[in-house]
Amino acid sequence: MDARTRLTQFKPIFPVRDLRQALVHYAALGFETHPYADGDEYGYADRDGCGLHLAVHPDLDPATSVNATYLYVEDADALYAEWTRPGIGGKTHRVRVTAYNLREGAHLDPDNNLIRFGSPVPGA
């Protein structure tokens, strides 16, 4: 058997048109955000050990963007409530029960990057 190294983190890179606006958006979602080296081309959004990298793509067309990630959470309904507060931006879809026994919702950021999120169905 070949030796394998342990993976320690996995952070998707989402393309954005405007880094400052993206950092503000993810801060509103409860992430700690900051640009890389005070620049305006690359940044980070981290929360509870989970995170994203944000990279500027000035020619990004949100209508054709197909970037997505999945976020497992303790309580999808609580996250939905957080992410649908007034002023959050983007679009958060209601939580529903899936055929695979998760309570699952989704959030599209202003650049059309998709975060699907889910938690176990209580008692399932």
Legacy VTK file of the C-alpha trace (Angstrom):
# vtk DataFile Version 3.0
C-alpha trace
ASCII
DATASET POLYDATA
POINTS 124 float
0.000 0.000 0.000
1.330 3.438 -0.883
1.766 5.940 1.918
-0.673 8.807 1.722
-0.404 12.235 3.256
-3.202 13.603 5.422
-5.263 16.430 3.913
-5.592 19.388 6.284
-7.777 21.959 4.501
-9.775 22.401 1.334
-10.619 25.926 0.226
-12.359 26.557 -3.094
-11.414 29.632 -5.096
-14.400 31.689 -6.241
-14.003 34.205 -9.059
-15.370 37.685 -8.327
-15.639 40.904 -10.298
-14.842 43.246 -7.401
-12.807 42.014 -4.442
-13.874 44.746 -2.018
-17.571 44.093 -2.685
-17.035 40.328 -2.352
-15.239 40.783 0.990
-18.125 42.941 2.265
-20.642 40.324 1.117
-18.864 37.433 2.826
-18.380 39.513 5.986
-22.179 39.993 6.032
-22.483 36.184 5.867
-20.427 35.960 9.070
-16.998 35.233 7.591
-13.833 36.996 8.685
-12.506 38.550 5.492
-9.314 40.217 4.359
-7.432 40.910 1.144
-4.101 39.280 0.398
-1.282 41.719 1.263
-3.613 44.748 1.129
-4.191 44.104 -2.557
-7.341 44.267 -4.622
-6.930 41.073 -6.640
-7.150 38.236 -4.102
-8.721 37.723 -0.699
-9.901 35.301 1.949
-13.152 34.550 3.773
-12.958 32.218 6.794
-15.494 31.044 9.359
-15.207 28.254 11.921
-12.281 26.628 10.137
-14.033 26.689 6.750
-13.079 29.156 4.087
-12.954 30.428 0.555
-10.395 32.226 -1.526
-11.701 35.042 -3.715
-9.892 35.920 -6.939
-10.679 38.881 -9.182
-11.695 38.056 -12.743
-12.686 41.415 -14.275
-14.295 39.795 -17.327
-16.402 37.399 -15.234
-19.936 36.992 -16.543
-22.102 35.909 -13.581
-24.718 34.564 -15.997
-22.263 31.880 -17.121
-20.432 31.276 -13.833
-20.707 27.666 -12.629
-18.600 27.639 -9.466
-19.957 25.730 -6.499
-19.031 24.199 -3.168
-20.826 22.250 -0.448
-20.808 23.311 3.202
-21.838 20.887 5.938
-23.243 22.797 8.920
-24.681 21.967 12.337
-28.074 23.541 11.579
-29.090 24.433 8.020
-32.230 26.209 9.223
-30.199 28.466 11.527
-27.783 29.294 8.703
-30.719 30.057 6.397
-32.050 32.482 9.034
-28.637 34.169 9.264
-28.192 34.457 5.511
-31.668 35.847 4.825
-31.422 38.827 7.184
-32.079 42.189 5.524
-29.050 43.636 3.746
-27.182 40.359 3.201
-27.315 40.412 -0.601
-27.066 37.534 -2.990
-29.904 35.019 -2.907
-30.473 32.323 -0.310
-32.813 29.469 -1.168
-35.047 27.877 1.456
-33.978 24.758 3.282
-35.715 21.536 2.269
-35.397 17.863 3.114
-33.530 15.911 0.444
-33.873 12.283 -0.604
-30.463 11.693 0.991
-31.631 12.778 4.493
-30.151 16.249 4.703
-31.856 19.553 5.381
-30.340 21.522 2.538
-30.380 25.107 1.297
-28.265 27.170 -1.070
-26.786 30.640 -1.393
-25.790 32.428 -4.589
-23.401 35.312 -4.059
-23.564 38.440 -6.273
-21.078 36.826 -8.705
-23.273 33.721 -8.992
-20.961 31.461 -6.969
-23.033 28.744 -5.334
-22.714 27.506 -1.751
-25.019 24.568 -1.072
-25.309 23.890 2.646
-26.829 21.079 4.622
-27.202 19.387 7.972
-28.604 16.004 9.039
-32.360 15.670 9.395
-33.015 15.597 13.162
-33.870 12.080 14.310
-33.033 10.483 10.950
LINES 1 125
124 0 1 2 3 4 5 6 7 8 9 10 11 12 13 14 15 16 17 18 19 20 21 22 23 24 25 26 27 28 29 30 31 32 33 34 35 36 37 38 39 40 41 42 43 44 45 46 47 48 49 50 51 52 53 54 55 56 57 58 59 60 61 62 63 64 65 66 67 68 69 70 71 72 73 74 75 76 77 78 79 80 81 82 83 84 85 86 87 88 89 90 91 92 93 94 95 96 97 98 99 100 101 102 103 104 105 106 107 108 109 110 111 112 113 114 115 116 117 118 119 120 121 122 123
